[in-house]
């Protein structure tokens, strides 16, 4: 997915979404376009910075526990939230 950004050299360009975080960290991006308008780096909340509206558990670092074949056939699933190294299953 491409995201429109305002580069620090006053040029608009489209970049791959996966490159956005790196370019923000390198201070190459001044702002980027979201669905609701422009987000200014350093002023507006950016994903990963802990937005001010959400006070729940971290959900981005989630892994699915491997299931036994019988459980898969039965349609069961189990999602376990993890941080850091994966659990020893």
N, C-alpha and C positions, 0 to 999 in steps of 0.2 A: 504494500500500500504506500502511496506517495503522499507526503505532507508538504504543504506550502510553508516556507520559512522566510523570515527576513534575516538575511545574512548580515554580519556585523559591518560589511563593506557596503551597506545600503543597496543590496541587490535582492530581488525576490527569486526564489528558485524552489524546485520540488526535490525532496530527498526521500529516501526509503525510510519508513517508520522505524526500522531497527537501528538506524544511524542517529536518530534524534537525541537519545540520551548521551551518547558519546560527544556529539557536537555541542550540546549544552554544557557538558562538563569541560570541554575545551574552550568555552566562551566564544564559539564561532557563531552562535545563533542569538539574535536579540528577541525574536518573537516567532511564534508558529501559530498556524490557523487550526482552530478546533471547530467542531460543529456549531458551537454557540458564539464563535467570533475569535478574535486574536488573543492569545495568551502571551503576556510579556514575561520573559525569563527574569527571575529575581523579584518580580512584583506579584504575579498571579501564581496560585498553587500549581505545582507540576507533579504529576504522578511520581510516587516514590519519596516525595518530600513530606508526606503525611498531611493530606488536605485537612482543612479546618472543619469540614462538615461530617467526617466519619470518625466515630470513636469506638469501633468494634475491633475484632481480631484481624490480624494480617491474613489475607486469603490468597495472595499472589504466589506464595511459595508452598504449593500443595502437590502432593504425589498420590497416586492411586496404588493402594496395596494390591499386590498380585493375589488372585483368587484361585481356588481349586477349580478344576474343570466342572465338577458337579454344581458348584455355586454359579459359575458362568452360565451353564445351561439353564439354571433356574432363574436367571435374570437378576441375581443379587450383585451388589457392588458395595464397596467400602472405600471411602476417601478419608485419608488421614493427613492432617496438616502437619508439616514438618518445617523446621528451620535448621539450616546447617547440613550436616551429613545425613544421608538417608538412614532410616532405622534398619536394624538387622532383622529381616523377616525370615 
